[in-house]
């Protein structure tokens, strides 16, 4: 059992001295002991806010956009829809294809669920007109030329005011002039952009705008392409334009400096569309400059020929000298060899000592003469 004095401190305010415990001090002290281990009552929300009603979604004022893929699958373009939701101005996105089930397999993911895309995304199949009902824009990825004219007519009738066509080698072959003619005749605001093959690496590199009929456009990061499309959809600088978006090493430094300066990706896209960021152009030389360059080239060629001739003369002289030295060395060795041979011949032709003594056999045989130094 705790004593009264032991429990009395529990009811005293901290830092207060000279406090007299009241008659109910024991009971209040016990309540204080119990309350130390009681859990606070959980706070329950009185209202539920659904993701479709979040301020983030309501802040998007671009209306609804319909996205199609001429390949029949959103396999390579599935992140395009996520990019549209993350950075675009459209509050609703409709994915139209021949199969809703296949589209869901390609587009729906953990990221789409956690980011809120699933609440803003709808799927349509079958007839194109119902999918366009209430939409303001249409993004046609790899448009199929065989059905494009009919789709544009349907889009115009449904009230579509903005059409963006993205073409890449990954989709069906389409004639760009034909697509441009169809869009121009329909009287809608359009952009036609051609790229190289979309790859998943190399994002954040250099980009350039070029003519739509440029012979080659190398592989380009799909993240860069999809972000460009997302920003260009709401930029007036992209309206009525037909161009190619290709990778470039010469603009990488300019884009890097823009990013270091704090500009957003939308500003980068605008700079590319307006030509503020582009590859340096080669200045055309005047006839005088061309003549000077040709003369300098001729002079350089003559100097090079003279240097080569001088170098050839030096090599020939060096080879001639080396040949003479080699011949002299060979002649010297031959002379030394001949002198040694004669000396050996003279030595072996000399009579032996016992032959000079009358032919007596001294037992020495054919041994060479003894060395006087050892006698």
C-alpha positions as CSV (number, residue, x, y, z in Angstrom):
1,X,0.0,0.0,0.0
2,X,1.2,3.5,-0.9
3,X,1.1,6.0,1.9
4,X,-0.8,9.3,1.6
5,X,2.4,11.3,1.4
6,X,3.7,9.1,-1.4
7,X,0.6,9.7,-3.6
8,X,0.1,13.4,-2.7
9,X,2.8,14.6,-5.2
10,X,0.8,13.3,-8.1
11,X,-1.8,16.0,-7.6
12,X,0.6,18.9,-7.2
13,X,1.3,21.2,-10.2
14,X,4.9,21.1,-11.3
15,X,7.1,23.8,-9.8
16,X,4.5,24.7,-7.1
17,X,5.8,24.8,-3.5
18,X,3.9,25.2,-0.2
19,X,0.8,23.5,-1.6
20,X,-1.7,22.1,1.0
21,X,-3.4,18.9,-0.1
22,X,-7.2,19.1,0.0
23,X,-9.6,16.4,1.4
24,X,-10.1,14.8,-2.0
25,X,-6.4,14.7,-2.7
26,X,-6.1,11.0,-2.3
27,X,-8.8,10.3,-4.9
28,X,-7.4,12.7,-7.4
29,X,-4.0,11.3,-6.9
30,X,-5.3,7.8,-7.7
31,X,-7.1,9.1,-10.8
32,X,-3.8,10.7,-11.9
33,X,-2.0,7.4,-11.6
34,X,-4.6,5.6,-13.7
35,X,-4.8,8.4,-16.4
36,X,-1.0,8.0,-17.0
37,X,-1.7,4.7,-18.7
38,X,-5.0,5.4,-20.4
39,X,-4.9,5.8,-24.3
40,X,-6.3,8.9,-25.8
41,X,-9.5,8.5,-27.6
42,X,-8.9,8.2,-31.4
43,X,-9.9,11.1,-33.6
44,X,-12.3,9.9,-36.2
45,X,-13.0,12.0,-39.4
46,X,-16.5,13.4,-39.6
47,X,-16.4,13.6,-43.5
48,X,-14.7,11.6,-46.2
49,X,-13.0,13.4,-49.2
50,X,-12.8,11.2,-52.3
51,X,-9.8,11.5,-54.6
52,X,-12.0,12.6,-57.4
53,X,-12.9,15.7,-55.3
54,X,-9.3,16.6,-54.3
55,X,-8.1,20.2,-54.9
56,X,-5.3,18.9,-57.1
57,X,-7.7,17.4,-59.6
58,X,-10.1,20.4,-59.4
59,X,-7.2,22.8,-60.2
60,X,-6.8,21.2,-63.6
61,X,-8.7,23.4,-66.0
62,X,-7.9,21.7,-69.3
63,X,-11.1,19.6,-69.4
64,X,-10.9,16.0,-70.7
65,X,-8.4,14.6,-73.3
66,X,-8.8,11.4,-75.3
67,X,-5.7,9.4,-76.0
68,X,-5.4,6.8,-78.7
69,X,-2.5,4.6,-79.9
70,X,-2.4,3.4,-83.6
71,X,-0.4,0.3,-82.7
72,X,-3.5,-1.1,-81.0
73,X,-1.7,-1.3,-77.6
74,X,-0.4,1.3,-75.0
75,X,2.6,-0.9,-74.4
76,X,5.2,1.8,-75.3
77,X,3.1,4.8,-74.6
78,X,1.6,3.8,-71.3
79,X,3.7,6.3,-69.4
80,X,2.3,9.0,-71.6
81,X,-0.9,9.0,-69.7
82,X,0.8,9.1,-66.4
83,X,2.8,12.1,-67.6
84,X,-0.3,13.8,-68.8
85,X,-1.9,13.4,-65.3
86,X,1.2,14.4,-63.4
87,X,2.2,17.5,-65.4
88,X,-0.7,18.3,-67.7
89,X,-3.7,20.6,-67.3
90,X,-6.4,18.0,-68.0
91,X,-8.6,16.9,-65.1
92,X,-9.9,13.8,-67.0
93,X,-8.2,11.4,-69.3
94,X,-9.8,8.8,-71.5
95,X,-7.9,5.9,-73.0
96,X,-9.6,4.7,-76.2
97,X,-8.6,1.4,-77.8
98,X,-10.1,-1.8,-79.3
99,X,-10.0,-3.5,-75.9
100,X,-10.6,-2.0,-72.5
101,X,-9.2,-5.1,-70.8
102,X,-5.9,-4.8,-72.7
103,X,-5.6,-1.1,-72.0
104,X,-6.1,-1.6,-68.3
105,X,-3.3,-4.2,-68.3
106,X,-1.0,-1.7,-69.9
107,X,-1.8,1.5,-68.0
108,X,-3.0,0.6,-64.5
109,X,-0.3,0.1,-62.0
110,X,0.7,0.8,-58.4
111,X,2.0,4.2,-59.4
112,X,-1.3,5.1,-61.2
113,X,-3.2,4.1,-58.1
114,X,-1.1,6.0,-55.5
115,X,-0.8,9.1,-57.7
116,X,-4.6,9.4,-58.2
117,X,-4.5,8.7,-61.9
118,X,-7.0,5.9,-61.6
119,X,-9.6,8.3,-60.3
120,X,-9.1,10.6,-63.3
121,X,-8.8,7.9,-65.9
122,X,-11.6,6.2,-67.9
123,X,-11.5,3.6,-70.6
124,X,-13.5,3.3,-73.8
125,X,-13.7,0.9,-76.7
126,X,-15.9,0.3,-79.7
127,X,-17.2,3.5,-81.5
128,X,-14.9,6.5,-81.4
129,X,-17.7,9.1,-81.1
130,X,-19.0,8.2,-77.6
131,X,-15.4,8.4,-76.3
132,X,-15.0,11.9,-77.6
133,X,-18.3,13.2,-76.0
134,X,-17.4,16.1,-73.7
135,X,-13.7,16.0,-74.5
136,X,-11.7,19.1,-75.6
137,X,-8.5,17.6,-76.9
138,X,-7.3,14.4,-78.7
139,X,-3.8,13.0,-78.5
140,X,-3.2,10.6,-81.4
141,X,-0.1,8.5,-80.8
142,X,1.1,6.8,-84.0
143,X,-2.0,7.7,-85.9
144,X,-3.1,5.1,-88.6
145,X,-3.4,7.0,-91.9
146,X,-6.1,4.5,-93.1
147,X,-8.5,5.6,-90.4
148,X,-7.2,9.0,-89.5
149,X,-9.4,11.1,-91.8
150,X,-12.6,9.5,-90.5
151,X,-11.4,9.9,-86.9
152,X,-10.7,13.6,-87.5
153,X,-14.2,14.1,-89.0
154,X,-15.7,12.4,-85.9
155,X,-13.5,14.5,-83.5
156,X,-14.6,17.7,-85.3
157,X,-18.2,16.8,-85.0
158,X,-17.8,16.0,-81.3
159,X,-16.4,19.5,-80.6
160,X,-12.7,18.6,-80.3
161,X,-10.7,21.8,-80.6
162,X,-7.1,20.6,-80.1
163,X,-5.4,17.7,-81.9
164,X,-1.8,16.6,-81.2
165,X,-0.4,13.8,-83.5
166,X,2.8,12.0,-82.3
167,X,4.5,9.8,-84.9
168,X,7.4,7.5,-84.3
169,X,8.9,4.5,-86.2
170,X,7.3,2.2,-83.6
171,X,3.8,2.7,-85.1
172,X,2.3,2.3,-88.6
173,X,3.8,4.2,-91.5
174,X,1.9,7.4,-92.1
175,X,2.4,10.1,-94.7
176,X,2.9,13.4,-92.8
177,X,1.7,15.7,-95.6
178,X,-1.5,13.7,-95.8
179,X,-2.1,13.9,-92.1
180,X,-1.4,17.7,-92.1
181,X,-3.8,18.2,-95.0
182,X,-6.6,16.3,-93.2
183,X,-6.1,18.4,-90.0
184,X,-5.9,21.7,-91.9
185,X,-9.1,20.9,-93.8
186,X,-10.9,20.1,-90.6
187,X,-10.2,23.5,-89.2
188,X,-9.0,22.3,-85.8
189,X,-5.9,23.5,-83.9
190,X,-3.3,20.9,-84.5
191,X,0.3,19.9,-84.0
192,X,2.1,17.1,-85.8
193,X,5.4,15.9,-84.3
194,X,7.7,13.2,-85.5
195,X,10.4,11.5,-83.4
196,X,12.8,8.6,-83.5
197,X,12.2,5.3,-81.8
198,X,11.1,5.8,-78.2
199,X,13.6,4.3,-75.7
200,X,13.6,4.1,-71.9
201,X,17.1,5.6,-71.4
202,X,18.9,8.9,-71.9
203,X,16.3,11.2,-70.4
204,X,17.4,14.7,-69.7
205,X,19.7,15.0,-72.7
206,X,19.8,17.5,-75.5
207,X,16.8,18.0,-77.9
208,X,16.3,19.9,-81.1
209,X,13.5,20.8,-83.4
210,X,14.0,20.0,-87.1
211,X,12.1,19.6,-90.3
212,X,9.6,16.9,-90.3
213,X,11.2,15.2,-93.3
214,X,14.7,15.1,-91.7
215,X,16.4,11.9,-93.1
216,X,17.3,10.4,-89.8
217,X,16.1,11.0,-86.2
218,X,18.0,8.9,-83.7
219,X,16.4,7.1,-80.7
220,X,15.0,9.6,-78.2
221,X,14.1,9.1,-74.5
222,X,10.3,8.6,-74.2
223,X,10.3,10.5,-70.9
224,X,11.5,13.6,-72.7
225,X,9.1,13.2,-75.6
226,X,6.1,12.6,-73.4
227,X,6.9,15.6,-71.2
228,X,7.4,17.8,-74.4
229,X,3.9,16.7,-75.6
230,X,2.3,17.4,-72.3
231,X,3.6,20.9,-72.2
232,X,3.1,21.6,-75.9
233,X,-0.6,20.6,-75.7
234,X,-1.3,23.9,-73.9
235,X,1.3,26.2,-75.5
236,X,0.1,28.4,-78.3
237,X,3.6,28.3,-79.8
238,X,3.0,24.7,-80.8
239,X,-0.3,25.4,-82.6
240,X,-0.3,24.9,-86.4
241,X,3.2,23.4,-86.3
242,X,4.7,20.3,-88.1
243,X,8.2,19.4,-86.9
244,X,10.5,16.6,-85.7
245,X,11.8,16.3,-82.2
246,X,15.2,14.6,-82.2
247,X,18.1,14.2,-79.8
248,X,21.0,16.5,-80.1
249,X,24.4,16.7,-78.3
250,X,24.9,20.4,-79.3
251,X,21.9,21.7,-77.3
252,X,22.6,19.6,-74.2
253,X,24.8,22.3,-72.6
254,X,22.2,25.0,-73.3
255,X,19.4,23.0,-71.7
256,X,21.6,22.1,-68.8
257,X,22.3,25.8,-68.1
258,X,18.6,26.6,-68.4
259,X,17.8,24.0,-65.7
260,X,20.6,25.2,-63.5
261,X,19.1,28.7,-63.8
262,X,15.8,27.5,-62.3
263,X,13.6,27.4,-65.4
264,X,10.8,24.8,-65.5
265,X,10.4,22.2,-68.2
266,X,7.5,24.2,-69.7
267,X,10.0,27.1,-70.2
268,X,12.4,24.7,-71.9
269,X,9.7,23.5,-74.3
270,X,8.7,27.0,-75.1
271,X,12.4,27.9,-75.8
272,X,12.7,25.0,-78.2
273,X,9.5,25.9,-80.0
274,X,10.5,29.6,-80.4
275,X,14.0,28.8,-81.5
276,X,15.8,30.2,-78.5
277,X,17.5,26.9,-78.0
278,X,18.7,25.4,-81.2
279,X,21.8,24.0,-82.8
280,X,24.3,26.6,-84.1
281,X,23.8,27.3,-87.8
282,X,26.7,27.3,-90.2
283,X,27.0,30.7,-91.9
284,X,27.2,30.7,-95.6
285,X,30.5,31.9,-96.9
286,X,30.7,34.8,-99.5
287,X,32.4,34.1,-102.9
288,X,35.5,35.9,-101.7
289,X,35.7,33.8,-98.6
290,X,35.1,30.7,-100.7
291,X,37.9,31.7,-103.0
292,X,40.2,32.4,-100.1
293,X,39.4,29.0,-98.5
294,X,40.1,27.3,-101.9
295,X,43.4,29.1,-102.2
296,X,44.3,28.2,-98.7
297,X,43.4,24.6,-99.4
298,X,45.6,24.6,-102.6
299,X,48.4,26.3,-100.7
300,X,48.1,23.8,-97.9
301,X,48.1,20.9,-100.4
302,X,51.2,22.3,-102.1
303,X,52.9,22.7,-98.7
304,X,52.0,19.2,-97.7
305,X,53.3,17.9,-101.0
306,X,56.6,19.8,-100.5
307,X,56.9,18.5,-97.0
308,X,56.3,15.0,-98.1
309,X,58.9,15.3,-100.9
310,X,61.5,16.7,-98.5
311,X,60.7,13.9,-96.0
312,X,61.1,11.4,-98.8
313,X,64.5,12.8,-99.8
314,X,65.6,12.6,-96.2
315,X,64.5,9.0,-95.9
316,X,66.3,8.1,-99.1
317,X,69.5,9.8,-98.0
318,X,69.3,8.0,-94.6
319,X,68.7,4.7,-96.4
320,X,71.6,5.3,-98.7
321,X,73.9,6.2,-95.9
322,X,72.8,3.2,-93.9
323,X,73.5,1.0,-97.0
324,X,77.0,2.4,-97.4
325,X,77.7,1.8,-93.7
326,X,76.4,-1.7,-94.0
327,X,78.5,-2.4,-97.1
328,X,81.6,-1.0,-95.4
329,X,81.0,-3.1,-92.3
330,X,80.6,-6.2,-94.5
331,X,83.8,-5.5,-96.4
332,X,85.7,-5.0,-93.1
333,X,84.3,-8.3,-91.7
334,X,85.2,-10.1,-95.0
335,X,88.7,-8.7,-94.8
336,X,89.2,-9.7,-91.2
337,X,87.8,-13.2,-92.0
338,X,90.2,-13.5,-95.0
339,X,93.2,-12.4,-92.8
340,X,92.2,-15.0,-90.1
341,X,91.9,-17.7,-92.8
342,X,95.4,-17.0,-94.2
343,X,96.9,-16.9,-90.7
344,X,95.3,-20.3,-90.0
345,X,96.5,-21.7,-93.3
346,X,100.0,-20.5,-92.6
347,X,100.0,-22.0,-89.2
348,X,98.9,-25.5,-90.4
349,X,101.3,-25.5,-93.3
350,X,104.4,-24.8,-91.0
351,X,106.6,-28.0,-90.5
352,X,106.5,-29.7,-87.1
353,X,109.6,-29.6,-84.8
354,X,110.2,-33.4,-85.0
355,X,110.3,-33.1,-88.8
356,X,113.2,-30.7,-88.5
357,X,115.0,-33.3,-86.2
358,X,115.2,-36.0,-88.9
359,X,111.8,-37.6,-88.5
360,X,112.4,-39.1,-85.0
361,X,109.3,-39.9,-83.1
362,X,109.6,-38.1,-79.9
363,X,106.2,-39.3,-78.7
364,X,104.6,-35.9,-79.1
365,X,102.7,-36.9,-82.2
366,X,100.9,-34.1,-84.0
367,X,100.5,-32.0,-80.9
368,X,101.0,-28.3,-81.5
369,X,104.2,-26.7,-80.4
370,X,104.5,-26.0,-76.6
371,X,104.0,-22.6,-75.3
372,X,107.4,-21.0,-74.3
373,X,105.8,-19.3,-71.4
374,X,105.1,-22.6,-69.7
375,X,108.6,-24.1,-70.2
